[in-house]
Amino acid sequence: MNEELKLVQEWDKTFPKSEKVNHRKVTFHNRFGITLVADMYEPKDIEGKLSAIAVCGPFGAVKEQCSGLYAQTMAERGFLTIAFDPSFTGESSGKVRNVASPDINTEDFQAAVDFLSIQENVDPEKIGIIGICGWGGLALNVASIDTRIKATVCSTMYNMSRVNHNGYFDATTEDELYELKKNLNAQRIADYKNGDYKLGGGCLELPVPDDMPFYVKDYSEYYKGRAYHKRSLNSNGGWNMTSSLSFINTPEHSFTGEIRNAVLIIHGEKAHSCYFSKDAYNDMIKNGKYTDNKELMIIPDAVHTDLYDNLEVIPFDKMENFFKANLK
């Protein structure tokens, strides 16, 4: 909590600054003692107590990329918002860098709710969250545990536990998974000897070879191209390789049937990842009693990264109406 941070003060986002909102850097801490850094976006000429939204994602991004775009846009629509860097990434603290944890990253969202709940211009009964990509899966996890959250949006969701354990499209065999575990545990020993943590690599450099899947190209065009950022893991060296171990062993979405508050899951029809959202929604409905306020929105012809920054595709009108209806 006392770690000294050097925060960038100039505008270094991958999207234009809006003149409709006020922007400033803020910090808060989680229960592991890690200081998180966020960009706060406040509607200009605000009066009274506002509804608030915490935004994070995609997995391996920083707040200067997609989450900041979402946060700024929702602030233009009347919400107080924060886009935050998860523990160990971006401007947030944590001594080991570029490491992910389903437990700590779930806590990061809850810490954001702590912070928003005590702001003088926020109504603590009107707090929602938006999780994008892998953070969409984590947001659903958070909604299962945090009753203070009244509305959750999961956009272009990844279930990071499922993809790490089962591989893409659940194609990993038991033997392949065992070999993966062996390799990751061998990497632990190498890291321990070296006193450092080997990175798994970010997105491929442009141009991406023609024989790669379309979504690999899409990721690189976003992270290495139009939304490159020097602090983004995906734009550079990627995650610490052994981060996968905790996700392999910690299933997400075990208790989503218990979520009583509103959930909106959004995905592109042609996204390679669409099955994560469809299955998460179906499991939540099948296993839950509180189904009237749950919704799955499939956007025709959209791919995974369209929901990162394509303003003609991201359904901000739908999200605005969803939050206004459920944060009341």
C-alpha positions as a printed Julia matrix, in Angstrom:
328×3 Matrix{Float64}:
   0.0     0.0     0.0
   2.92    2.31    0.65
   4.76    1.57   -2.57
   5.67    4.8    -4.31
   4.24    5.0    -7.8
   5.25    7.33  -10.59
   2.1     8.06  -12.53
   2.08    9.42  -16.06
   0.18   12.7   -16.03
   0.01   13.5   -19.73
  -2.69   11.95  -21.93
  -1.21    8.73  -23.32
  -4.34    6.8   -24.24
  -4.9     5.0   -27.53
  -8.14    6.95  -28.1
  -8.92   10.69  -28.3
  -9.66   12.65  -25.14
 -13.28   13.67  -24.74
 -14.17   17.26  -23.95
 -17.43   16.1   -22.35
 -15.82   14.62  -19.24
 -13.22   15.44  -16.6
 -10.3    13.03  -16.29
  -7.84   12.37  -13.48
  -5.66    9.59  -12.1
  -6.72    7.9    -8.85
  -5.31    5.1    -6.7
  -6.85    2.57   -4.34
  -5.7    -0.65   -2.67
  -6.92   -4.22   -2.57
  -6.92   -6.56    0.42
  -3.59   -8.04   -0.66
  -1.99   -4.64   -0.08
  -1.5    -3.9    -3.79
  -2.07   -0.32   -4.95
  -4.16   -0.14   -8.11
  -4.04    2.83  -10.48
  -7.09    3.96  -12.41
  -8.26    6.68  -14.74
 -11.4     8.33  -13.41
 -13.84    9.86  -15.88
 -16.51   12.2   -14.52
 -19.31   13.84  -16.48
 -18.89   17.61  -16.54
 -21.37   19.73  -14.59
 -22.29   16.8   -12.35
 -24.86   17.27   -9.63
 -25.75   15.01   -6.75
 -24.69   11.4    -6.38
 -24.0     9.45   -9.55
 -24.19    5.86  -10.61
 -20.67    4.46  -10.98
 -19.03    1.79  -13.12
 -15.64    0.08  -12.79
 -14.13   -1.19  -16.04
 -11.27   -3.58  -16.74
  -9.88   -5.61  -19.63
  -9.06   -7.03  -22.03
  -6.75   -9.68  -20.56
  -3.22   -8.38  -21.1
  -4.28   -4.82  -21.89
  -3.87   -1.61  -19.9
  -6.36    1.07  -18.96
  -5.05    3.31  -21.74
  -6.53    0.92  -24.28
  -9.99   -0.65  -24.51
 -11.19   -0.27  -20.91
 -10.45    3.44  -20.94
 -12.45    3.86  -24.13
 -15.42    2.11  -22.51
 -15.04    4.15  -19.32
 -14.78    7.5   -21.08
 -17.75    6.73  -23.32
 -19.94    5.68  -20.4
 -18.92    8.84  -18.53
 -20.09   10.86  -21.52
 -23.45    9.19  -20.9
 -23.7    10.34  -17.29
 -21.89    7.72  -15.19
 -18.83    8.22  -13.01
 -16.38    5.59  -14.23
 -12.94    4.22  -13.54
 -10.75    2.08  -15.81
  -8.06    0.37  -13.76
  -4.86   -1.58  -14.29
  -4.99   -5.0   -12.6
  -2.47   -5.99   -9.96
   1.1    -6.44  -11.23
   0.38   -4.71  -14.57
   0.44   -1.24  -16.1
   0.85    1.52  -13.53
  -0.5    -0.6   -10.66
   1.88   -1.99   -8.06
   2.98   -5.5    -7.24
   6.63   -6.5    -7.16
   6.44   -9.44   -9.58
   5.33   -7.96  -12.87
   3.03   -9.35  -15.53
   1.48  -12.07  -13.38
  -2.22  -12.97  -13.28
  -4.26  -14.75  -10.61
  -7.98  -15.63  -10.64
  -8.15  -14.85   -6.92
  -6.21  -11.58   -6.9
  -7.81  -10.35  -10.11
 -11.3   -11.06   -8.78
 -10.27   -9.08   -5.69
  -9.1    -6.21   -7.93
 -12.67   -5.67   -9.12
 -13.99   -5.85   -5.56
 -11.39   -3.28   -4.48
 -12.63   -0.99   -7.25
 -16.12   -1.31   -5.76
 -14.67   -0.46   -2.31
 -13.16    2.69   -3.77
 -16.26    3.78   -5.66
 -18.5     3.13   -2.65
 -16.84    5.85   -0.56
 -16.68    8.61   -3.19
 -18.7    11.64   -2.15
 -20.37   11.98   -5.55
 -21.26    8.27   -5.92
 -24.39    6.51   -4.7
 -23.0     3.25   -3.23
 -26.29    1.51   -4.06
 -25.76    2.24   -7.77
 -22.5     0.54   -8.74
 -21.9    -1.66  -11.78
 -18.93   -3.25  -13.51
 -17.83   -3.9   -17.1
 -15.37   -6.68  -17.87
 -13.9    -7.11  -21.33
 -12.38  -10.29  -22.83
 -10.75  -12.31  -20.01
 -12.0    -9.69  -17.61
 -15.53  -10.4   -18.82
 -15.13  -13.89  -17.43
 -13.68  -12.51  -14.21
 -16.49   -9.93  -13.96
 -19.01  -12.76  -13.92
 -16.94  -14.37  -11.16
 -17.05  -11.1    -9.21
 -20.81  -10.77   -9.66
 -21.16  -14.19   -7.99
 -19.5   -12.97   -4.77
 -20.08   -9.21   -4.53
 -23.66   -8.29   -3.63
 -22.81   -4.57   -3.83
 -22.68   -4.84   -7.63
 -26.12   -4.15   -9.04
 -25.36   -4.64  -12.74
 -22.62   -6.45  -14.67
 -21.69   -6.26  -18.35
 -19.4    -8.93  -19.84
 -18.15   -7.94  -23.29
 -16.49  -10.35  -25.75
 -15.87  -12.72  -22.83
 -13.07  -15.23  -22.37
 -13.19  -17.84  -19.64
  -9.46  -17.83  -18.86
  -9.63  -20.97  -16.71
 -11.37  -22.93  -19.44
  -9.08  -21.83  -22.25
  -5.96  -22.52  -20.19
  -7.2   -25.94  -19.09
  -9.0   -27.11  -22.23
  -7.3   -25.1   -24.97
  -9.16  -23.24  -27.7
 -12.46  -24.9   -28.61
 -11.84  -27.45  -25.81
  -9.43  -29.31  -28.09
  -6.64  -30.11  -25.6
  -6.34  -33.81  -24.77
  -5.6   -35.15  -21.3
  -2.06  -36.06  -22.32
  -1.48  -32.64  -23.86
  -2.69  -31.0   -20.65
  -0.33  -33.16  -18.61
   2.6   -32.13  -20.81
   1.59  -28.49  -20.41
   1.59  -28.86  -16.63
   5.01  -30.55  -16.75
   6.43  -27.74  -18.89
   5.0   -25.0   -16.69
   6.32  -26.62  -13.52
   9.74  -27.03  -15.13
   9.56  -23.32  -15.94
   8.96  -22.61  -12.25
  12.31  -24.23  -11.42
  14.05  -22.28  -14.18
  12.51  -19.04  -12.95
  13.53  -19.8    -9.38
  17.12  -20.44  -10.44
  17.24  -17.32  -12.6
  15.58  -15.06  -10.04
  13.24  -13.79  -12.71
  10.08  -14.84  -14.54
  10.09  -15.75  -18.21
   7.42  -14.05  -20.28
   5.19  -15.99  -22.62
   5.3   -13.44  -25.42
   2.71  -10.91  -26.51
   0.92  -10.74  -29.83
   2.75  -11.56  -33.05
   4.55   -8.76  -34.85
   2.92   -7.32  -37.96
   2.45   -8.5   -40.61
   1.07  -11.78  -39.27
   1.75  -14.79  -41.52
  -1.17  -15.74  -43.76
  -1.43  -19.25  -42.33
  -2.31  -18.02  -38.83
  -5.96  -18.04  -37.61
  -7.86  -14.83  -38.36
  -8.22  -13.93  -34.7
  -4.44  -14.02  -34.2
  -4.17  -11.41  -36.96
  -6.98   -9.39  -35.37
  -5.2    -9.34  -32.01
  -1.93   -8.18  -33.56
  -3.62   -5.45  -35.58
  -5.08   -4.12  -32.34
  -2.19   -4.56  -29.88
   0.78   -4.15  -32.22
  -0.95   -1.69  -34.53
  -3.72    0.81  -33.87
  -3.76    0.43  -30.07
  -0.1    -0.24  -29.28
   0.87    0.89  -25.8
   4.27    0.6   -24.18
   2.82   -0.71  -20.87
   0.47   -3.25  -22.45
   1.49   -6.88  -21.94
  -0.07   -8.0   -25.21
   1.63   -5.17  -27.08
   5.01   -6.28  -25.73
   6.39   -9.33  -23.88
   3.16  -10.84  -22.61
   2.32  -12.52  -19.31
   4.65  -14.35  -16.96
   4.48  -17.91  -18.41
   3.57  -19.66  -15.17
   0.48  -17.48  -14.64
  -1.43  -20.18  -16.51
  -1.03  -22.66  -13.65
  -3.46  -20.95  -11.27
  -6.11  -20.61  -13.98
  -5.73  -24.27  -15.01
  -6.51  -25.28  -11.43
  -9.22  -22.73  -10.56
 -12.5   -23.04  -12.5
 -14.41  -19.83  -13.12
 -18.18  -19.43  -13.03
 -18.87  -22.21  -10.52
 -21.54  -20.16   -8.73
 -23.02  -17.87  -11.37
 -26.47  -19.37  -10.78
 -26.45  -17.51   -7.45
 -26.22  -14.05   -9.08
 -29.36  -12.11   -8.21
 -28.43   -8.82   -9.84
 -28.6    -7.97  -13.52
 -26.13   -9.39  -16.05
 -25.74   -8.49  -19.73
 -23.38  -10.66  -21.78
 -22.37   -9.25  -25.18
 -20.48  -11.08  -27.92
 -19.84  -10.93  -31.63
 -21.51  -13.6   -33.74
 -18.36  -14.38  -35.72
 -15.93  -14.13  -32.8
 -13.82  -17.27  -32.3
 -14.57  -16.82  -28.6
 -18.36  -16.6   -28.8
 -18.83  -20.04  -27.25
 -17.49  -18.73  -23.93
 -20.37  -16.26  -23.63
 -23.05  -18.62  -24.9
 -22.02  -21.36  -22.47
 -21.61  -18.95  -19.54
 -25.08  -17.52  -20.14
 -26.7   -20.93  -20.55
 -25.03  -22.27  -17.4
 -26.07  -19.19  -15.42
 -29.69  -19.59  -16.53
 -29.77  -23.37  -16.12
 -28.32  -23.29  -12.62
 -30.05  -20.16  -11.31
 -33.42  -19.02   -9.98
 -32.83  -15.35  -10.86
 -33.18  -15.42  -14.64
 -35.48  -12.5   -15.47
 -32.66   -9.93  -15.39
 -30.09  -11.92  -17.39
 -29.5   -11.29  -21.09
 -27.25  -12.53  -23.89
 -26.75  -10.13  -26.8
 -25.14  -11.55  -29.95
 -24.0    -8.89  -32.43
 -24.33  -10.0   -36.07
 -21.12  -10.29  -38.11
 -18.88   -8.95  -35.32
 -15.55  -10.58  -34.4
 -13.8   -10.58  -31.01
 -11.78   -7.38  -31.4
 -14.68   -5.41  -32.9
 -15.84   -5.06  -29.3
 -12.48   -3.57  -28.3
 -12.69   -0.29  -30.18
 -15.14   -0.34  -33.1
 -17.57    2.4   -32.08
 -20.0     1.31  -34.79
 -20.22   -2.16  -33.24
 -19.9    -1.73  -29.46
 -23.52   -1.38  -28.23
 -23.06    1.62  -25.96
 -26.75    2.58  -26.26
 -27.71   -0.88  -25.02
 -25.22   -0.68  -22.14
 -26.41    2.8   -21.16
 -30.03    1.65  -21.04
 -29.07   -1.52  -19.16
 -27.19    0.36  -16.45
 -29.81    3.09  -16.13
 -32.54    0.47  -15.72
 -30.64   -1.52  -13.1
 -28.77    1.19  -11.2
 -31.89    2.94   -9.99
